[in-house]
Amino acid sequence: PCLPRLPWQTDPEHNLWYFREDPSLSSFRNYWRAIFKNSSRDRRGEFFFYMHRQMVTRYNVEHLTHNIAPVVPFSPEFWRQPIPLGYDAKLKAEIGYDYQARPDNTTLVDLEGEDPLTISTLEDWFKEIQNAVKNMAIVTADGATIDLKAVEGRDEGVSVLGDVVESFGSVNRELYGSLHNNLHMIIAWVLGPSQDDPTKLGVMGTTAKSIRDPMFFRMHQFIDDIFSEYKASLPAYEEDELSFPGVEVLESTVITDGKKNEMHTFTEEDWEVELYGVEVDGKPRFMAEYTRMDNKPYNFEILVKSSAEVKAMVRIFLTTSGTVDPEADLVVEMDRFLVNLTEGENKISRSSTESSVAERRQEVLLEFDTEVSENDPYPPEEDLFDGCGWPRHLMVPRGKPEGSTFSLVVMLSQLLPEDAALATAQEEVAKYAFVHCGLPGGRLYPDSRPMGFPFDRPVTSELLGEHGQDRG
């Protein structure tokens, strides 16, 4: 059978069905969640921040290519107002019931039952988190203070803040609550506030399916704005943090089918995948075909001049306009990898198949519509990391028939003292999509600078242009 497009496509938001409803995107988030249910993962709270930031950023880029305004954050002023856009996933839940559809103009209500939750409680938690960001300090459960700060090129506050906001491994859940997790649930139970009828649960209450709902992106835009406020409160990057003495990017291009500075997306019909959790004709599992967006393979070609032999981290981004806009945050990370530069000119060629952002095996879906619960046995760790990563066929933002203009930004940064990039052999790092998923075996994240550097904080293209980066 073929998956039908949903019939409620009257709002422009539904033009992005190919993004939200792609099973591989749900699979990625499910893999990611299974990995990061381990609270001991290196920089876990920062992963929560950056993975979701890139997810929302990419969705906003898709908005742009459809001439749709950016996602409106689901911030507190909207929590007591009707939610204009409804959603019906038309998916069968693991528990044996269809997920509850949310009609247009539904308003949140306080939750009752064993885990009561009021909107006022969410508002109080948010105010405490705002105070923490304003004061640049988190208060722990025992009354101690953790400063939110950056020291010697490392962001020491973002991971603590991420764990508090999510909340997972929070240092003070009583004070800061569980803003992210419970905002998901109060939206999911909007038509079943007693929480005693599983047929009333919406997809926002699941890991594997919540990304299908447009409200996921509104909610996560709000969450990301918290991190944006924190990042903007850090000192601006200094010259010595951005500069790389003796190293200069002379030229950077992307090549597709032999064409310079072009990338191509296309619609792929009849893509086959094994579905689980979608009931059609009474069958809960079957092979299905669906239409998905894909892109042609591409290569980044970079010419770098170095005055000496030195290691460097290559960071490749796409931005949505002719100038880097520090307010828009529409910066998509495409790749990041370590290189050994030699004295003189260095030609670096990097295939799209090597990206440290993209998943390593396209066909492996972690029961993409099946929830991984706390009590479920996990797949082997190696399999989790093998499947975790941004879907390769969604790496390139959707274009228009007449073309869409993006800027290619390539930056080489010097390693920090005792940088974790040196802690693991690069042959091992290359096996995994470490940018969003890290490395297995308890190994350190192989880049000690903040995730998203240098765009994690407001930065201008003029400043970057002075420090060894190239805009193709």
N, C-alpha and C positions, 0 to 999 in steps of 0.2 A: 504494500500500500504506500501511498504518498502522503506526506504530512500536509494538511491543508493550511493555508495562511488563515490567520484568525479573522473572523468576519467583522470585527469591530474596529476597522481601520478608517475611522472618520477624523481622528485627530492626527496632526502632522507627526506626533511622536511615534505613531505606528509605522511610519515609513522606515523606522530603524529595526523592524522585526528581525532582519537578517543578522543583526548584531546581538540583540538581547536573547533571541530564541535559539541561537546556535548551540547545539548540544555540547560542542567542544569547549565553549566558554564556561558552561555550567560545570563541565568535567574539570577544567583547570581550577576553578574555585574550590571544588570538592577535594581534589588532590592537595591543594594548598592548605585547606582547613585540616585535613588529616595529618599533614606534616606539622602544622603549628599548634596542634592540640598538646604538643610537648612544650611545656612552659620553660624548659631549659635551653631552647634553641637560642643561639647567639643572635642578639639584637632583635628579639621577637617582636617587641612593640613597634620598632621602626619598620619591620616588614609589613605589619598591619597598616601603618601609615602609607608607606610608599606603594605597595601593591594596589591598594584601593585608590590612591591618588592617580596612578597611571590608568586604572580602569575608568575612573570618572573623566579624566582628561581625554582618553581615547573616545569616550562616548560624546563628549562635547565637540571633539573634532568631527565626528560623524554628523552631529547637529549642524555644524558649520557647512559641511558639503551639501547638506539638504536645505540650506538657507533657513534654518530654525534657530531661534534664540538659544543662548546657553541654558543649561539646566538651572531651574530655580531651586535654591537650597530649601529643604524642609526644616526651616529653623523655627524656634518656639512661637513666633507670631502666627504661624500657620497651624499649630497643633490643635487649636480649638475652632478652626474654620473647616468647612467642607473641603474634601480633597476632590478637585474637579474631575480628574481622570481616573476612571475605574480600570480594573484589569481582571481578565478571566484566562487562566493558564490552560484550561481544558486538558489538564494532566491528572492522571490517577495517582494518588498518594501511596506511599509504601504501606500505610496502615489499612489500605483497602477502600478508601473513600476518595471521591473527587475533592480537590482543593476548593475551598470556598471562593467564589468570585466576589470581587469588590465592585459594587455599582458606582457609577459616577456620583460625585457630590456626597460621599460618605464622610461622616465626622467621627474622629476618635472619641472613645469613651474610656472611663476608668475600668480597669480589670478587677474581677472579683475571684473568689475561689481560693485554692491553696496558696497561690502566689499572687496576691493582690498587688496592684500597681496603679497609681494615680498619675494623671498628667502633671499635677502639682509636684509630685516627687521627681519626675523627670526634669521639670523646670528648676527645682532646687539643686539637683545634681549638676545641671549645666552651669548654674551660677557659681557653684564651688569650683568647677573646672575653669570657668572664666577667671575667677579670682586667682587660681593657681598660675594661669598663663600671665595674668596681669602682674603678679608678684614674682613671676619666674621661679616658683618654688612649689614643690609638692610636699604636703604634710603626711607623714606615714602614720600607721595605726598606733604606734607607740609614742607619737608626738614629735618625732625627729623631723628634720627638714632635708629634702633633697633638692639642691639647686638645679634649675633647668638652664643649662649653659652649654656653650661650645668651648672646648679647650684644645689648643694646638692642632686645629684642623678636624677634630672629632666632635660630633654632636653627642654630648653626654646626657641630654635631657629628653630627646625625642622618644627613645624606647620606653622610658619610664612613663612618659605622657601617653604613649600609645597603649600600654597595658592598662592604664587608668581609664582611658576613654572607651576601650573596647567593651567590657573590662575582662581581662584575663591575666591572672597573676598580679592584680592591682595591689599596691602597697597600702591602700586604705579604701577598701570597698565600702565601709560604713559611711565615710564622708563623701566620696565621689560617686558611689553607686555603680551602676552598670548601664551607662547611657546608651551606647551603641546597641548592645544585645537586647535591652528592654525596649528600645525604640522599634527595633525589628518586631518584637512580639506584640506590642500594643497596636501596631499596624496590622499584623497577621490576625489578631483576634478581634478586629473591629466589629465583626458581626456575631461574635461569640464571646462576649466579655466574661462569662462565667467560667470559661476555659474547661468545661466538662463535656463538651461535645466535639470530638475530633473532626466531624464533618464541617465544622465552622472555622477551621484553621485555614488561613490563606498562605500563599507561597512565601510571603515575607518571613514566615516562621521556620524556613528550612535553609540549610546551607546550599543544597544542590540546585535549588530552583529559584531562589529569591531574585537572582540577577535578571530573570525574565520580566519582572515587574518594573515598569518605569519609575515607580516609587523608590526602588532600590537606589537609583542614581540621584534622585532628589535628596534622599536621606543621607547618602554618602557624600554628596556635595556639602551638606551641612557639617558633617563630621570633618571633612577635609578643611573646611574654613577654620575650624579650631586650630588645626596644625598650621595653617597659613598665618594665623595671628601669632602663634608661637614663633614660627620661623622669621616673621617680619620683625619680631622683638629682639632677635639675636643681632649682634653687630654685623654690619655689611662685610662681605669678604674683603680682606686687605690685599694689596698688590702681591705680597709674598705668598698668599694662598692661591692666587690665580696664575701667577707668572711661572714660567718654566725657562730659566736662563739657559741660553744656548740651544733651545729647541724651537723650531718654527714650522708650522703647517703651511707648506707652499701652495698646495692645491688639494681639493677633495671633490670627488664626483661619485655619482651612482650610475651604474650602467645596466640596462635591461635590453636583452636581445641586440646588443651592440650599439644601442642608442644611448647617448650621453645625457645625464641628468633627466632621465625619465623613469617612472615606475608605473606599472600597469596592474589595475585590478579588473576582475571580470566576474561574471556570474557563472557558477558551475551548477549545471542541472544534474539531477538524478544521483546525487552523492549518497552512497549507501552507508548505513550505520545500524547497529543492533540497538534497538530501543528497549528500555525496561522502565516501567512506571507510567507508560502511556497505554491506556486500554482502548483497543480498536476491535470491534466485533467480538468482544468478550475475551480477547487474548492479551495477556499482560506483557508478553515479550515476543518481538518479531523483528525481522529485517525491514527497514524502512528507507525510503529515498526522500531527500529534501534538497532544496535549493540553497546554496551557500555562496558567500563571497569568497574569492580567492585572489591570489596575486601571482604574477610571473616571478620566477627567480631573478635575483639581482645581485650585483657586486658593488661593494664600496671600494673605490680606488683612491688611495691617499698618498701624497708625496710629502715627506717630512725631511727637514734639514736639521742635523744635530752636530754640535761642536765636539761631542765626545761619545763614547759608549755609555749608555745609560738605559735603565728600565723606565717605561712610561705606561700609564693607563690611558687607553684610547676610549673616548666617550663619544658616541654618535647619536645625534638627536634629529628629529624633524620638528620644525616649528611652523605655525599656521599662517605667518605673515612675513612681510619683507623685513620687519624688524622684530627683535625679541621684545615682547611686551611683558614686563614683570607683573602686570596686574592680571593678565589673562590666564597665565599658567598653562597655556596650550602648548606644552612641550612634551613630545613623545620620545621616550628613549627607545632606540632601535638596537643598540649593541654596546657592549663594554668588554674590553679584553686587554691583557697585558702584552706589551711588546718589548723586545730588546733592540734598542736603536744602536746603530754603529755610527762611527764618525762619518760625516758627509751626508749625501742624500739617501733616503730610505724609501723604497716603494712598498707600500702595504696594500695587499689585496685581501678583502674579506667577503666571503660568500654569505648570502642570506641564510644558507643552511647551517652556518656556524654560529649564528646569533646566540648570545648568552641570555637573551630575553625569551626566546621561543622554546616551546616544548621539544623534547628529543624524539618522541615517537608520536606521529600524528594519529595512528589508528587506535591507540590504547585509551579507552574511556573508563574511568573508575565508576562503572555503573552510573553513568553521568546523571541519572535522575534518582539515584538511590542515596539516601542519607547515610553518612557514616556516624553512628552514635558512639557515645563513650564506651559502651559495653561490647561493641562489635570488634572482632579481631581485625587488626589492620593488615593490609597486604605487606609483604616484606618492604623494609625501608627503601631499598634500592629501587623497587618498582614504583614507589610513591614519587621518588625524585626523577625517575625516568619519565613519568607521565606529567610531572608538574612543569608548567611554563605557559606563556601566552600562546594561544593557538597560532600555528605558523600561517594558516591561510587568512588570519585577521591581522597580520603584522603591518600591512600597508593600509592606511586610511582610504576609504572609498573615494574614488575620483568622480568627475563629471564627464559626460561625453566630450565636452569641449576642453576638458582638462582642469585640474585644480592646482594652484600654485602653493608650494611649500618651500621652506628653506632647509637646506641640509647644514647642520652645525656639527663640526668635528673639533673636538678639543683633546689635547694631550696634556695630562697633568702628571706632575712628579709625585713619587710615592712619599708618604709620610714616614718619619722615623719609625722603625719596627712595624712597618705596614703589614697587615695581615695578608696582603696579596702575595707575600713571600713565604707564607706558612704552608702552602699546599702546592704541589707540583702542577704546572699549568696543563699537563696532559690530563690530570685528574679533573681540574676545574672545567676543562673543555667538554667534559662528559655531561654537564648539567646546566640547566637554565638558572644559574645562580642569582641573577639579578633580582628575581622575585621569590626564589625558592631556597636559596642558600645551598649548602653542601651537606651530604649525609655524614654519619659517623661522628657527629658532634664537632665537626671542624668549623673554624672561624670563617665568617663571611670574608671572601677574598678581596676586600677593598675597604680600607679603614676610613676613607672619607665618607661624609654623609650620603645616604642613598639619594640619587638624583642630582648630586653635585655637578655643576655649580648652580643649577636652577632650583635647588631646594629653598633658597632664599631669593628675595627680589634682587635681580641683577640686570644691568643694561647691556645691550649689544655693543655699545661704545667701549665699555669697560672690558668686556670679553675680547673685543677686537684688538686690544693692546697686548693680549697675553697668550699668543700662540694658538689661537683657534681660527678656524676657517669656516666661512659660510658660503656653501656652494649654491 
